[in-house]
C-alpha cells in the first residue's frame, strides 16, 4: 500500500538508523528488537533492557520492529529525551541524513542499494529496504521527485521522525 511522503521519509530515516547499528543476526519480520547507544555506537540487540546491567539499561534508545515492507519502526524509550548523549547522536544521524537528501536528484537515486560500510545483514536489509521504498514510491506516484523536495515534507526534529503515526 502506498504511503504519504512524510511517512515514507520517516520510515526511510528510521530504517537507516536501525540498519546503521551493529548486529550479527538476521532480523525477522514482526520480532521485537532493542536499540542501544553505547560507547558511541548504535547496537541492535535481541536482549531487552531489563535483562541487562544498569549501564546497558541507561543506553537503551527504544524498541524496534521490522515490518513486511522491510521498513523499521522505533518506539523510543520514555526517557530518551532526557539522555543528552543519545539525543545528540540521533541529531547527528539526522543531520547526515538530511545532508544526503540535499541533492538535485530523485530520492530513488539516493536509496541504499549498496552500503559498503555495512556488514552483511545490514547490507542485505538495506538493499531490501531500497527495493521496498522504490516500490512504495511507484505505487504512490512519487518517483522522480527530487530528494530535497522530500525534505520539505519531513519533520525537522529527529525524535518526531521516529514516531510512527
N, C-alpha and C positions, 0 to 999 in steps of 0.2 A: 504494500500500500504506500502511495506517495506520502511524503511528509512536508509540512510547511518549511520554508527556508530557515527560520530561526531554529527549529527543532533539528533539522538535518545538520546544520553547522554545529549546534551544541553536541549532537551525537558524535560528530567528527572530532571535535575538541576532546570530549571525554574519552572516546575510544583511543585517541593518540596518547593521552595522558596515561591510561592504563597500559597500553602496549609499550610505552617507553619505560615501564617499570621492569625490574629484574624478576624473572620467574623461569623455572626449568621444568614446566609441566605443560601438557596440552589442555587448555581450558575446555570446559564442556558447557554447552548451552543450558541455561537455567540453573547452573550451580552457583552457590554463593562463594565469593572470594573477598579478601580483605586487603585494602591498600594501606601501606605504611610509608612514612617518610622518616628514614633513619640514616644517620651518618651521611647526610646529603645525597641520599639515593632513594628513588621510588622503588618499592618492593611490593609485589603481589603475592599473597600467601593464601593457603588453604586453612590456616590456623586463625581462629577468632581472637580478638584482643584479650578476652577473659582467660584464655588458655596460655597467655604469655606472661612474662615478667612485667613488673611495673614500668620498666624502661620501654619495653615494646608497646605497652598499652598507651604510653604517652606519645608514641609515634603514630598511632592509629589515625588514618585520614578518613576512611569510610568503607562501606560495604559495596562491592561491585558485583555486577551480573552481566554475563554475555548473553545476548539475545540471538534469535534465529537469523536475523538480518546482519549478523556479525558486528553489530554496534554494541557498545558497553554503556551501562549506566553506573553512576556512582551516587550512592546515598551518603552524603557527608556525615561524619560523626557530629553529634550535637555540640561538642566543644571545639570544633575545628577553628572557628573564627577567633577563638581565644589563644590559639597557638601560633605565635608570630612566625616561627621558622617555617612551618608548613604553609601558612598563608603566603609568605614571601616566596617560597619555592613554587607555589601554584601561580602566583602573579608573574614570576619569571617565565614559567612554562607558557602562560597565556601570552606574554609579550612576544616570545619566539613564534608562537602560533600565528599571532596577528601579523608579525613581520613577514612570515612566509606567504600570507594571503594578500599582502600589499603588492600585488603583481597585476600587470595588464595582460593576464592570460585567463582562460576559463578555469573555473575551480577544478574541473575534472583533470586538468593537466598538472595540478599540484597534489593530487591524491597519492597516497603512499604505495605505489605499485611495487617498489623495491626500496628498502631502507637498509643500507649496508651496515650501519652501526648496530642494528638489531640482531639478537640471537635468533636461532632457528624458529622457535614458536612465535616470537614477536613478529618476525618477518612473514611467516606463513599467515598469521591472522591479520597483519596489516594489508597484505595483498588481498585477502578475502574481504576485508573492510572496504578497500578501494573498489572492488567489483560490485559490492553491495550498494555503496553510496552512488556509484555511477548508474546502477540500475534504478535506484530510487529517484535520482535526478532525471533520468529518462522518462520514468512514469509521470513525474510531476512537471514535465516540460521545462526543466531547469538547466538543461545543457547549454553550453556556450555563454553562460553568464560569467563575467569577469569576477575573479576571486575577491577583489576589493569591493565589488558591489554586494557580495555576500556579507562582508563585514558590517555594512550599513544596517543589516537586518539582525545583527547579533548583539546580545548584551555585552557591555564592556567589562563588567565585573565577572571574574572567573568563577567566583562562588555561585553566581546566578547561572552560569553556563552549565554547571554540573547538575543543577536541579532538574529533575525530569518533570515535564508538565507542560 
